[in-house]
C-alpha cells in the first residue's frame, strides 16, 4: 500500500457511507477479479499455526488494538454487531461479538483467519477500505456477494507512523441494526489505536502533544509530533499533519525549532526548572497552540505540562532568535496604517457591544479568526468564553453533537452525563463559526432556529436551554453563489450578515512594512528579533502572496531560523519555493517593470558575502550554501 492517504487533510477522512462512486468502482474491481455475485464465499480459515505466525507478525497492532476493541464492543453490546481487526491483507486476526449475531456471522466466516479482501469477498467494508485507503461503510446489497447482503459493515484503515496501512478496524452487524453514528465510533477507535501505536514507536524521543484548543490535549483531536533529542523531526500523526498544514514528506526536512519557533535545547532546559503549566507555542504558520511535552530520554520517561516564559536568559541561551506569536489582542493592534483596514475597524467599532451578527469574508489566510478574536476581546463579553468552531474540519457525522451537545444515551457510544455542545460553551461569550459555507444544509436549519429563538436543544433531549451569545461567522466562499446552488439557506444568510466586512488580501494592503515588523517583534514593546534587507523588502512588495498572512508568517519564521546570528534576512535565507515564484513573476513581467531583479539581488548577495570573507571564494560559497563555481560565475573571476 502507498502512503498517499497520509498526506490528505484530516477532513478528507470523513467516512464514506455507501458512496455510490466508491461502491461502483469496487463492484467493477470485483467483476475484474472473476467473482460472480451468486458465488459461495470462500470460508476456509488459516490453520492454527499460520494464524499464530500472523499474530506474531502483527504483535504491536494486535496488542494496542485489543483494549480499544473491548471498549468499542462495550459501546455497541447487544446491538447485533461484532468488532473485527484485520491485517493489511484483510485477514481477520481478532473478533468480539454478540452471541446471537455470531451464529449468523459464522455463515459467512467473520472469524479469525479468514480473508476479507476484495479479491476474496468482493465489495465489503474491510476489503474496500484497504483498496480506497479511507473509511468505508458497505450496507446490505451494496456488498458484491449476495451471501453478504444481510450485513451492514463500517471499516476504517489503521495507519502506522510512516502513513502506511497496517490493518483495518471494522464493526459488522445485521443490516437491520445499522446506525449512522457507528462509523464515527469506528473511525475514532481506529485513530485511538494509531495514536497509541505512534507514541509507543519512538522510545528515545521528544514527543509533543498539541492543539489550538487546550481542552483537546489528551483527546483524539490532539496533534502528536516526535523529534530526536537534538530536535530533528521524526514523524507526526494525522491530526498534527492537518494542524501543521504540511505532508509527512515535507516535514522530514524540518526541526522542532523551525516548526514551533523554539530551540529544543531550551525546551529540555525548561523542564528542569519550570513550574507546571501549558506550553504556549506558535506554529510555523503563525497559529498559536498549546502543548505538553513527553520526554523519553535515556530510558527514563518524564511527562510535563509547562509554560514557557520569554525570559531574557532563555533568549540568551539560544543563539537562534525566536519569532514569537503576535499578540493580536485588540482591533487597535490590527490597525497598522492600511486605509482599508482602518475603514473596516471603524465599522466594527460602531457595532461594538450591540450583539449584531458579524460576517467576515476574505481569502484564505487573511486572518479571519484573528479578527474575530480581536472583536471579542474588545467587546463587553471579553471576560467570557470565545469558542471557535471550524465547520469544515469536523466530520458531518459529528458536527451536530459538537455544536448542540447531547444527552446521555442519545446515540451509541454517547458519554454518560452527555456532552455540552459548543453553543452552550459559548453562552455569555462569543461563538465563532469559521468556514460557515461548509456547514451541512440540515444543520443550517437547526442553527437558524437557535439564532431566532435563542434556545438550544441537545441531541436526545426534550429540554431547551436559553443561550445568550454574540455570533461571528467567517467564510472564503461566495455565500450568494451557494444560495443560488441550493447549498446555503437564504434565510440563514440574512440572519448572519448583520454587518459584513471583507478582509483585504495581503497584496492589496499598503502596510506590508509595518506587518513584517510586527511579526518579527520579540516582545510587544521590544525590538525586532531580525531586520529585513531593503532589497528583500522590495521583493516582498512585488510578490502576490497567494497564501496571505499564513504564507508570510511561515516564510519569516523559516528566514529567521536561517539567518541565525546574522539577524538580517537576506536573499540566501528565503525558501526556494518563494524564489521560484519571484522568478516566474519576473519572467512574465517587462524587464523595466521594476528595479532590482532577482538576478541583481543574487549578485549583490554574493558580492557582500565575498567582501565579508575578505575575498575568500570558499568561505563565500560556504556562507551562501552554493558551489565555488557559482561564486566564480557571478563575480566573473575566471
GUVEXVEX-205894 format. One line per field, with one value per residue (C-alpha): x, y, z. Coordinates in pm, 1 decimal. Layout:
<recs>
x c(X, ...)
y c(Y, ...)
z c(Z, ...)
</recs>
This chain:
<recs>
x c(0.0, 121.8, 122.1, -77.1, -371.2, -148.9, -92.6, -460.6, -608.9, -782.4, -1131.7, -1091.8, -1101.8, -1475.0, -1647.8, -1795.1, -2143.7, -2229.3, -2079.6, -2219.8, -1894.4, -1682.7, -1923.5, -1945.9, -1566.4, -1543.0, -1805.4, -1609.8, -1293.6, -1483.4, -1600.6, -1246.5, -1128.8, -1352.6, -1608.7, -1977.9, -2244.7, -2400.7, -2066.8, -2044.1, -1787.3, -1452.5, -1474.3, -1159.0, -954.2, -581.0, -461.9, -377.2, -1.9, -37.9, -272.0, -22.3, 251.8, 21.2, -47.0, 324.6, 399.2, 136.9, 214.5, 225.3, -100.8, -276.5, -154.4, -261.4, -586.9, -720.9, -818.4, -963.5, -1173.1, -1302.9, -1402.2, -1569.9, -1758.9, -1885.9, -2037.9, -2223.7, -2300.9, -2647.0, -2692.2, -2641.3, -2290.8, -1932.3, -1590.1, -1317.8, -946.3, -761.8, -408.4, -304.8, -425.7, -773.8, -715.0, -922.3, -696.5, -947.8, -1326.3, -1563.9, -1940.3, -2288.4, -2368.1, -2689.4, -2509.9, -2206.7, -2425.6, -2516.5, -2157.0, -2037.1, -2237.4, -2005.6, -1694.9, -1648.6, -1391.8, -1019.2, -801.6, -1050.0, -956.8, -1193.1, -1004.1, -1195.5, -1018.3, -1169.4, -1509.9, -1576.0, -1710.0, -1709.7, -1614.2, -1281.4, -1155.8, -1284.8, -1135.6, -799.6, -832.9, -960.1, -734.0, -1017.1, -1312.9, -1599.3, -1946.5, -2096.5, -2462.7, -2681.0, -2696.4, -2406.3, -2199.0, -2093.1, -2169.6, -2538.1, -2443.3, -2332.1, -2641.2, -2767.6, -2467.3, -2401.2, -2030.5, -1826.9, -1447.9, -1159.5, -797.5, -525.8, -205.1, 142.2, 379.7, 500.2, 149.8, 125.4, -183.6, -116.9, -469.7, -842.2, -1088.3, -1443.2, -1788.7, -2016.7, -2374.0, -2721.1, -2842.2, -3140.7, -2903.4, -2748.5, -2685.5, -2549.7, -2309.2, -2139.2, -1881.0, -1787.5, -1717.1, -1510.2, -1313.5, -1238.2, -1135.9, -901.3, -747.3, -702.9, -512.5, -298.1, -211.3, -117.6, 99.7, 255.4, 362.5, 495.7, 710.6, 960.7, 1140.2, 1435.7, 1249.0, 1075.4, 700.4, 485.4, 107.4, -55.0, -376.6, -505.8, -768.9, -611.8, -908.1, -835.0, -488.7, -505.9, -801.3, -823.5, -817.8, -464.5, -169.4, 129.4, 476.1, 802.9, 1155.0, 1502.0, 1667.0, 1855.3, 1531.6, 1517.8, 1163.7, 1074.5, 702.0, 355.2, 4.9, -277.8, -413.6, -65.0, -26.6, -354.7, -260.9, 88.5, -51.3, 227.1, 250.1, 478.7, 736.6, 772.3, 811.4, 1118.0, 1339.0, 1205.8, 1317.1, 1140.1, 1272.9, 1154.6, 804.5, 745.7, 991.6, 1171.1, 1510.1, 1467.0, 1756.5, 1550.0, 1258.5, 1474.8, 1630.9, 1288.6, 1170.7, 1447.9, 1324.7, 972.2, 653.4, 359.9, 151.8, 72.5, 330.5, 226.1, 381.7, 341.7, 337.3, 546.1, 216.4, 161.3, -117.7, -95.5, -114.1, -99.6, 110.9, 261.9, 585.9, 675.2, 1047.6, 1158.6, 1531.7, 1794.0, 1529.5, 1362.3, 1018.9, 932.1, 594.3, 548.2, 293.5, 483.1, 456.0, 748.1, 810.4, 1009.3, 1274.6, 1587.2, 1817.5, 1632.2, 1680.8, 2046.0, 2099.6, 1958.7, 2170.0, 1886.5, 1632.0, 1272.2, 993.2, 713.4, 338.8, 199.7, -21.3, -322.7, -539.3, -739.4, -867.2, -620.6, -331.6, -472.1, -492.3, -146.6, -196.7, -381.6, -685.9, -899.6, -828.3, -889.0, -1232.3, -1312.8, -1214.0, -1414.6, -1727.7, -1661.1, -1612.6, -1961.7, -2131.9, -1916.1, -2129.6, -2450.3, -2463.7, -2509.8, -2402.7, -2078.0, -1981.3, -1612.4, -1521.3, -1188.0, -932.7, -777.8, -501.1, -611.6, -657.3, -1031.2, -1001.7, -754.9, -1004.4, -1285.4, -1073.8, -991.6, -1362.3, -1439.6, -1151.4, -1276.7, -1637.5, -1821.7, -1809.4, -1428.0, -1419.3, -1640.0, -1557.8, -1453.0, -1545.2, -1420.4, -1562.7, -1425.8, -1727.6, -1507.7, -1278.0, -1538.9, -1687.5, -2051.5, -2148.9, -2004.4, -2073.4, -2432.7, -2336.7, -2029.0, -2240.9, -2560.4, -2435.5, -2613.6, -2785.1, -2675.8, -2784.2, -2851.7, -2661.1, -2445.4, -2125.4, -2255.4, -2075.6, -2250.7, -2389.4, -2387.8, -2173.5, -2200.8, -2200.8, -2003.2, -2311.0, -2363.9, -1989.9, -2010.8, -2309.9, -2235.9, -1946.3, -1879.7, -1934.1, -1710.2, -1819.1, -1534.5, -1593.8, -1969.2, -2021.6, -1922.9, -2190.9, -2422.0, -2758.8, -2957.6, -2768.9, -2824.9, -3194.3, -3114.3, -2867.1, -3123.9, -3375.1, -3120.8, -3046.4, -3415.1, -3531.7, -3207.6, -3267.7, -3066.7, -3189.7, -2914.4, -2944.6, -3167.1, -3318.0, -3667.3, -3548.4, -3448.7, -3182.2, -3169.7, -2844.3, -2707.3, -2411.9, -2254.9, -2212.7, -1926.8, -1901.5, -1636.3, -1602.0, -1378.7, -1664.5, -1930.6, -2243.3, -2472.4, -2345.1, -2403.9, -2760.3, -2818.8, -2691.1, -2923.6, -2623.6, -2684.6, -3010.0, -3104.4, -3288.8, -2978.3, -2762.3, -2971.4, -2966.8, -2584.2, -2492.6, -2584.2, -2250.4, -2037.6, -1668.3, -1416.3, -1053.6, -826.1, -568.3, -209.3, -115.4, -389.2, -262.1, -34.1, 107.5, 331.2, 639.2, 454.0, 310.8, 654.3, 798.6, 517.5, 561.1, 931.9, 887.3, 1033.6, 819.9, 512.7, 719.0, 1061.9, 1291.8, 1257.0, 1449.6, 1559.1, 1553.3, 1486.0, 1734.2, 1577.5, 1620.6, 1431.8, 1155.7, 1126.7, 1079.3, 808.1, 620.7, 627.4, 508.6, 139.6, 126.6, -137.1, -122.3, -157.7, -56.4, -16.4, 242.7, 422.2, 440.3, 572.4, 834.1, 954.9, 976.1, 1193.5, 1403.4, 1470.0, 1598.1, 1817.1, 1954.5, 2063.3, 2317.2, 2323.8, 1986.7, 1930.6, 1707.3, 1877.2, 1819.0, 2000.6, 1769.3, 1448.5, 1276.3, 1325.6, 953.7, 925.3, 1225.0, 1074.8, 750.5, 950.2, 1141.5, 815.7, 680.8, 989.3, 990.0, 632.1, 687.9, 859.4, 1229.4, 1190.8, 878.5, 1069.5, 1412.9, 1638.3, 1569.4, 1623.8, 1947.6, 2064.1, 1979.6, 2169.2, 2474.5, 2451.2, 2433.5, 2740.2, 2937.5, 2852.6, 2949.1, 3269.8, 3369.7, 3280.5, 3504.2, 3799.1, 3788.5, 3787.0, 3584.6, 3549.8, 3428.1, 3183.2, 3041.7, 3005.0, 2832.1, 2579.9, 2532.9, 2632.7, 2919.1, 3252.3, 3173.3, 2860.3, 3067.4, 3321.5, 3045.0, 2859.7, 3173.6, 3335.7, 3654.3, 3765.5)
y c(0.0, 353.5, 634.8, 879.1, 883.7, 1002.3, 1333.7, 1415.4, 1687.0, 1542.5, 1636.9, 1419.2, 1112.7, 1160.0, 822.7, 722.2, 592.8, 376.6, 634.1, 529.3, 615.2, 411.9, 119.3, 120.6, 119.6, -164.5, -367.8, -317.2, -443.0, -741.3, -835.5, -798.5, -1041.5, -1303.1, -1314.1, -1383.4, -1227.9, -1567.1, -1727.4, -1910.1, -1723.7, -1887.2, -1950.4, -2156.6, -2000.4, -2011.9, -2306.1, -2252.7, -2241.1, -1989.1, -1772.2, -1779.1, -1658.3, -1382.7, -1257.3, -1259.8, -1058.8, -804.0, -814.5, -435.1, -373.9, -661.1, -558.1, -194.3, -269.6, -528.7, -292.1, -40.7, -316.9, -418.1, -58.8, -25.5, -351.7, -231.3, 66.9, -146.6, -454.1, -610.2, -433.6, -745.4, -633.6, -751.3, -581.3, -713.1, -645.3, -745.8, -720.6, -525.3, -809.4, -822.0, -1140.1, -1129.6, -1151.2, -1097.3, -1075.7, -976.2, -1000.1, -1065.0, -1434.8, -1403.8, -1239.4, -1469.4, -1754.5, -1553.4, -1437.7, -1798.3, -1845.6, -1603.5, -1673.1, -1348.0, -1544.7, -1518.9, -1649.7, -1576.4, -1335.9, -1042.0, -871.9, -757.9, -1029.0, -1290.0, -1149.8, -874.0, -540.8, -533.8, -269.0, -429.1, -500.8, -176.7, 32.5, -130.1, -54.9, 301.9, 373.1, 551.7, 472.2, 296.3, 176.4, -101.6, -162.2, -458.9, -523.0, -284.5, -596.4, -767.3, -1122.3, -1197.2, -1408.5, -1093.0, -881.5, -937.3, -741.8, -376.3, -304.5, 4.4, -13.3, 229.0, 166.0, 189.0, 369.7, 343.5, 633.1, 632.2, 666.4, 305.6, 94.0, -187.9, -311.4, -238.4, -195.3, -295.8, -317.6, -562.0, -644.6, -731.4, -488.6, -402.1, -281.4, -5.1, 321.9, 638.4, 700.1, 359.8, 485.5, 774.2, 527.0, 302.8, 596.3, 737.2, 393.7, 344.6, 684.5, 586.1, 274.1, 482.6, 732.4, 457.5, 285.5, 617.5, 714.0, 363.1, 366.7, 631.2, 547.8, 787.7, 1097.7, 1421.4, 1379.8, 1692.3, 1677.9, 1997.8, 2167.0, 2520.9, 2441.1, 2341.9, 2121.9, 1896.5, 1798.7, 1438.3, 1365.9, 1211.3, 1561.0, 1638.8, 1656.9, 1438.9, 1503.4, 1327.7, 1465.6, 1334.3, 1472.1, 1703.3, 1839.8, 1661.2, 1577.1, 1207.2, 1174.8, 1311.4, 1173.1, 1273.8, 1549.0, 1700.9, 1691.0, 1877.0, 2141.7, 2186.7, 2211.4, 2001.2, 1641.9, 1392.7, 1411.2, 1789.5, 1769.9, 1545.6, 1848.7, 2039.8, 2062.1, 2136.9, 2492.7, 2556.7, 2424.6, 2572.0, 2862.9, 2732.0, 2557.4, 2206.0, 2272.7, 2548.4, 2308.3, 2048.0, 2306.9, 2438.3, 2106.4, 2114.0, 2440.9, 2537.2, 2513.8, 2317.3, 2485.6, 2460.7, 2527.3, 2831.5, 2792.5, 2935.2, 2713.3, 2799.4, 2914.8, 3173.2, 2977.5, 2971.5, 2628.7, 2484.2, 2178.4, 1935.7, 1750.1, 1393.7, 1331.3, 970.1, 1009.2, 759.6, 501.9, 748.4, 895.2, 1242.7, 1393.3, 1764.4, 2029.4, 2357.0, 2720.0, 2886.6, 3247.5, 3458.2, 3534.7, 3722.8, 3449.6, 3189.4, 3400.2, 3446.3, 3071.9, 3015.4, 3162.3, 3127.5, 3408.2, 3311.5, 3451.8, 3484.9, 3465.5, 3809.2, 3941.2, 4039.4, 4106.2, 4406.4, 4587.0, 4866.6, 4628.0, 4528.2, 4890.4, 4915.4, 5203.3, 5048.0, 5263.3, 4954.0, 4808.3, 5145.3, 5168.3, 4809.1, 4864.7, 5187.0, 4993.1, 4730.9, 4999.6, 5133.9, 4799.0, 4710.3, 4565.7, 4575.9, 4197.4, 4248.6, 3933.3, 3984.8, 3800.6, 3814.1, 3734.4, 3720.0, 3487.5, 3200.7, 3315.5, 3678.7, 3648.5, 3597.7, 3414.5, 3673.1, 3946.6, 3752.5, 3710.3, 4082.6, 4171.1, 3952.3, 4094.5, 4448.0, 4361.7, 4367.7, 3985.1, 3974.2, 3805.0, 3519.6, 3236.0, 3275.3, 2942.9, 2877.5, 2601.7, 2519.1, 2384.4, 2233.2, 2032.4, 1836.2, 1526.3, 1571.0, 1281.6, 1460.3, 1829.3, 1815.8, 1675.9, 1902.7, 2215.9, 2134.0, 1881.2, 1559.3, 1383.5, 1052.0, 768.8, 999.9, 761.5, 451.4, 540.7, 866.4, 951.2, 916.5, 1254.2, 1359.8, 1630.1, 2007.3, 2149.9, 2447.7, 2671.9, 2619.3, 2654.8, 2999.6, 3104.8, 3453.0, 3493.9, 3473.9, 3185.6, 3197.0, 2973.6, 2956.1, 2820.0, 2865.4, 2797.2, 2434.1, 2368.5, 2081.2, 2206.0, 2008.8, 2173.9, 2520.9, 2489.6, 2398.1, 2685.5, 2927.8, 2813.4, 2867.5, 3219.6, 3305.0, 3154.9, 3195.1, 2841.0, 2522.2, 2163.0, 1897.2, 1572.4, 1322.4, 1588.2, 1739.6, 2033.6, 2360.9, 2572.6, 2953.0, 3094.2, 3447.1, 3485.5, 3705.2, 3544.1, 3592.4, 3386.4, 3369.4, 3222.9, 3237.9, 3122.0, 3324.7, 3256.1, 3411.4, 3158.7, 2879.3, 3006.8, 3002.0, 2643.0, 2548.9, 2472.1, 2750.3, 2873.1, 3224.9, 3291.4, 3191.6, 3417.0, 3721.8, 3623.8, 3609.5, 3920.9, 4196.1, 4352.8, 4209.9, 4303.2, 4185.6, 4142.2, 4262.4, 4024.1, 4093.2, 4203.6, 4469.3, 4628.3, 4928.2, 4843.7, 4546.9, 4703.1, 4752.1, 4399.3, 4245.0, 4446.9, 4339.7, 3973.5, 3999.7, 4157.3, 3964.6, 4145.3, 4370.0, 4683.7, 4548.2, 4548.5, 4313.7, 3990.0, 4037.8, 4305.8, 4263.4, 4371.0, 4661.3, 4470.9, 4176.0, 4408.5, 4532.3, 4169.3, 4131.1, 4428.4, 4279.0, 3934.2, 3838.9, 3641.7, 3383.8, 3239.0, 3584.2, 3615.1, 3240.5, 3235.0, 3549.3, 3428.9, 3088.4, 3249.1, 3487.0, 3211.1, 2999.5, 3300.5, 3396.1, 3045.8, 3052.6, 3399.0, 3286.3, 3519.7, 3737.0, 3885.0, 4031.2, 3842.6, 3830.3, 3652.1, 3335.1, 3297.1, 3278.1, 2947.3, 2806.0, 2799.3, 3172.4, 3246.9, 3031.2, 3233.0, 3554.4, 3422.7, 3333.7, 3681.0, 3848.5, 3622.0, 3720.0, 4094.8, 4355.1, 4388.9, 4750.3, 4698.3, 4718.2, 4794.9, 4528.4, 4191.7, 3864.9, 3820.9, 4163.1, 4064.9, 3738.3, 3921.0, 4172.7, 3892.8, 3722.6, 4050.0, 4126.2, 3775.8, 3793.2, 4123.6, 3997.1, 3692.7, 3905.5, 3777.8, 3408.1, 3218.9, 2901.2, 3093.4, 3288.3, 2970.1, 2808.1, 3114.6, 3125.5, 2748.9, 2743.6, 2590.9, 2766.7, 2762.9, 2969.0, 3233.8, 3238.6, 3273.3, 3551.0, 3758.3, 3679.2, 3573.5, 3337.8)
z c(0.0, -73.4, 180.5, -35.5, 207.7, 490.6, 312.2, 277.4, 507.1, 811.3, 698.8, 388.3, 612.3, 671.6, 642.5, 307.5, 383.2, 86.5, -151.7, -492.2, -669.6, -428.0, -433.9, -814.7, -854.2, -603.7, -790.5, -1112.0, -941.2, -801.9, -1150.2, -1281.8, -1012.1, -1172.3, -891.3, -951.6, -727.9, -660.0, -567.4, -235.8, -20.8, 48.1, 423.1, 471.5, 756.7, 816.1, 1020.5, 1389.2, 1318.6, 1034.5, 1243.8, 1530.8, 1293.2, 1165.4, 1519.0, 1597.0, 1280.6, 1384.3, 1756.0, 1810.6, 1623.1, 1798.8, 2144.6, 2113.4, 1931.9, 2176.8, 2463.9, 2216.9, 2058.8, 2400.4, 2477.2, 2137.9, 2190.7, 2529.0, 2346.2, 2090.5, 2302.0, 2249.4, 1913.6, 1693.1, 1594.6, 1622.5, 1621.8, 1390.6, 1347.7, 1029.5, 899.5, 590.0, 365.3, 518.4, 722.3, 1042.4, 1349.2, 1629.9, 1670.6, 1950.8, 1913.8, 2047.5, 2073.7, 1873.1, 1581.9, 1594.6, 1472.7, 1162.1, 1120.6, 1105.4, 784.0, 600.9, 810.0, 1001.2, 1201.1, 1278.8, 998.4, 717.3, 436.4, 368.5, 87.6, -221.6, -423.6, -193.1, -93.7, -347.8, -225.7, 155.4, 410.2, 510.1, 160.1, 10.0, 293.2, 214.4, -156.8, -115.2, 186.6, 364.8, 593.9, 412.7, 504.2, 291.6, 368.1, 273.3, -103.4, -166.4, -87.0, -408.0, -299.3, -240.4, 61.3, 242.6, 176.6, 533.3, 665.8, 737.1, 785.9, 873.3, 846.9, 893.1, 791.6, 1057.0, 955.5, 1106.9, 1178.6, 817.4, 677.4, 559.1, 616.3, 862.3, 927.4, 945.0, 1232.1, 1143.7, 1300.3, 1119.3, 1208.6, 1093.4, 825.5, 1045.8, 1320.0, 1105.7, 1293.2, 1136.0, 1427.2, 1402.0, 1153.4, 1382.1, 1663.5, 1434.5, 1296.6, 1642.1, 1771.0, 1474.2, 1545.1, 1909.2, 1802.8, 1567.2, 1840.5, 2086.2, 1826.4, 1734.2, 2086.8, 2151.8, 1836.5, 1945.0, 2269.5, 2274.2, 2160.4, 2246.6, 2188.0, 2167.4, 2216.5, 2090.6, 1976.9, 1932.5, 2196.6, 2531.1, 2627.2, 2325.7, 2453.1, 2564.8, 2334.7, 1988.2, 1839.5, 1961.0, 1727.1, 1817.5, 1674.4, 1762.5, 1743.8, 1820.6, 2137.8, 1900.0, 1756.3, 1417.3, 1304.0, 1314.8, 1246.3, 1321.5, 1349.6, 1116.0, 1340.4, 1362.4, 983.6, 948.9, 1206.1, 1065.4, 714.8, 563.3, 434.5, 603.2, 322.7, 353.5, 731.4, 706.7, 641.9, 944.3, 1305.7, 1632.5, 1607.7, 1252.1, 1327.9, 1673.5, 1690.9, 1997.9, 2017.1, 2154.1, 2393.0, 2554.5, 2584.8, 2757.9, 2989.8, 3074.9, 3214.6, 3472.8, 3618.7, 3514.9, 3720.6, 3579.4, 3311.4, 2941.4, 2673.3, 2471.6, 2126.7, 1779.1, 1471.8, 1167.0, 1008.3, 1282.9, 1456.6, 1836.1, 2000.4, 2349.8, 2417.1, 2661.4, 2603.7, 2690.8, 2717.0, 2666.0, 2704.2, 2823.6, 2918.4, 3154.9, 3098.3, 3226.3, 3147.0, 3193.0, 3120.1, 3134.9, 3044.1, 2868.4, 2961.7, 2713.0, 2971.0, 2871.3, 2996.2, 2789.6, 2478.9, 2560.5, 2586.9, 2238.9, 1956.6, 1703.5, 1757.5, 1817.6, 1603.1, 1859.6, 1827.6, 1750.6, 2031.1, 1822.8, 2125.6, 2004.8, 1699.3, 1774.2, 1718.8, 1379.4, 1264.3, 1106.3, 864.8, 572.9, 475.1, 402.0, 746.5, 912.0, 747.1, 842.3, 1206.2, 1210.6, 1113.5, 1381.8, 1647.2, 1572.6, 1639.8, 1942.5, 2221.6, 2013.7, 1958.3, 1585.4, 1394.6, 1203.7, 885.4, 790.6, 431.0, 253.2, 100.3, 292.7, 524.7, 560.1, 937.8, 983.6, 1317.3, 1448.8, 1362.5, 1531.4, 1846.6, 1846.0, 1811.1, 2112.9, 2317.5, 2258.6, 2344.3, 2680.1, 2662.8, 2672.7, 3014.8, 2890.7, 2653.3, 2290.3, 2127.3, 1773.5, 1553.5, 1208.5, 1022.1, 750.0, 977.8, 1176.9, 1008.4, 913.0, 1140.3, 1443.9, 1384.2, 1510.6, 1851.1, 1854.5, 1812.4, 2000.0, 2257.1, 2351.2, 2637.7, 2787.8, 2558.0, 2262.9, 2038.5, 2060.9, 2246.0, 2395.8, 2717.9, 3049.9, 3160.3, 2794.4, 2635.1, 2629.2, 2277.6, 2153.6, 2153.5, 2525.3, 2590.5, 2430.2, 2645.1, 2776.3, 2535.3, 2161.0, 1917.6, 1609.4, 1320.8, 1071.0, 719.1, 770.4, 399.1, 458.7, 722.3, 615.3, 490.2, 750.3, 1035.4, 891.8, 977.2, 1338.3, 1369.4, 1229.2, 1491.2, 1770.0, 1646.1, 1617.1, 1945.9, 2146.6, 2273.4, 2210.8, 2243.8, 2284.6, 2089.1, 2268.3, 2492.7, 2504.8, 2715.6, 2552.3, 2720.5, 2678.9, 2539.7, 2521.0, 2289.7, 2024.1, 1683.8, 1440.3, 1121.3, 851.6, 503.9, 199.2, -23.1, -203.2, 1.6, -262.0, -516.6, -264.4, -212.9, -589.3, -596.3, -305.1, -83.2, 169.5, 322.4, 219.4, 547.2, 746.2, 527.6, 614.0, 981.6, 979.1, 785.0, 1027.3, 936.5, 655.6, 647.4, 390.6, 492.0, 210.7, 67.1, 171.0, -183.4, -166.1, 155.8, 187.4, 532.3, 445.6, 610.0, 939.2, 925.2, 870.8, 1159.8, 1393.8, 1300.1, 1377.4, 1722.0, 2016.1, 2273.7, 2239.0, 2304.2, 2213.5, 1916.6, 1619.1, 1651.8, 1287.6, 1023.5, 652.8, 387.9, 186.6, -139.4, 8.6, 129.6, -229.0, -334.6, -69.6, -211.6, -561.2, -453.9, -490.3, -158.9, -258.3, 93.9, 253.2, 622.2, 663.4, 385.0, 507.0, 866.4, 759.1, 532.7, 803.9, 1062.4, 833.8, 730.2, 1094.7, 1163.4, 852.6, 933.1, 1280.5, 1439.7, 1125.4, 1236.0, 888.2, 643.6, 304.4, -25.7, 79.6, 379.0, 172.0, 85.8, -264.2, -347.1, -277.8, -501.4, -776.9, -757.1, -784.5, -1086.2, -1260.8, -1186.7, -1330.7, -1636.0, -1715.5, -1646.0, -1869.3, -1796.0, -1687.3, -1480.3, -1156.0, -1028.9, -883.1, -1044.4, -861.7, -1055.6, -932.1, -576.0, -612.1, -744.0, -459.6, -201.8, -347.8, -353.7, 8.8, 124.1, -82.5, 78.0, 426.8, 376.5, 271.7, -84.7, 6.8, -256.5, -48.0, 257.9, 39.0, -111.8, 231.1, 376.5, 91.8, 65.3, -303.0, -502.4, -563.5, -936.1, -870.1, -690.3, -973.6, -1232.1, -1050.9, -994.0, -1330.1, -1151.6, -1429.3)
</recs>
